[in-house]
Amino acid sequence: RKEVEQDPGPFNVPEGATVAFNCTYSNSASQSFFWYRQDCRKEPKLLMSVYSSGNEDGRFTAQLNRASQYISLLIRDSKLSDSATYLCVVNGGDTGRRALTFGSGTRLQVQP
Amino acid sequence: NAGVTQTPKFRVLKTGQSMTLLCAQDMNHEYMYWYRQDPGMGLRLIHYSVGEGTTAKGEVPDGYNVSRLKKQNFLLGLESAAPSQTSVYFCASSYSGTSGGARWETQYFGPGTRLLVL
């Protein structure tokens, strides 16, 4: 089982739609969680951190469910510029292990 | 402030050749990482460094070596390239801290190096 699992998509949605991605993680000791965005042939960039209480940044809302070990990202009023791959990222949780574990990504295509 | 830069951007190698990928960051970050990204696999950690002069193995270290002689630079070496090492290589640097008892970390990525091994 992969440590971080995501539906690869693609999610094809019209402009203005609301779309949600989920991600599950296997390490219950994971401490911190993130969503990164990666445009085609570009480097990943941090979109937002995910806090236990849930957090919102403009049209983007992230939620964490520790009991079920999943993270979600909701995008409202989709724009063409939101088309990208969204990576779910989890901190390893082990004191002896550095770095983050990345999911394979969910591809979003927003259509006019 | 250039952030994280990588050299070269693209390279073609023949099987058995060697090369070094250079990563540089000007943010004074302690931690640096090398990842490879393959279709359907996501980013996989090759090696990382928690400070100048220190390195450690990641998830897929075989066939690669690294060095961190200066804080701002992290080098990835391929001694004898193989077709299986055809990939996109990303370097990242980060700072971290704790908040509410949980550790958080923000990684900044370089633009990537596309490597083709024939």
Interface residues (C-beta under 8 A of the other chain):
Chain A: V4 P8 Q31 S32 R41 K42 E43 P44 K45 L46 S49 L87 N91 R98 A99 L100 F102 G103 S104 G105
Chain B: Y31 Y33 Y35 G40 M41 G42 L43 R44 L45 Y48 V50 A56 G58 F90 A102 R103 W104 E105 T106 Q107 Y108 F109 G110 P111 G112
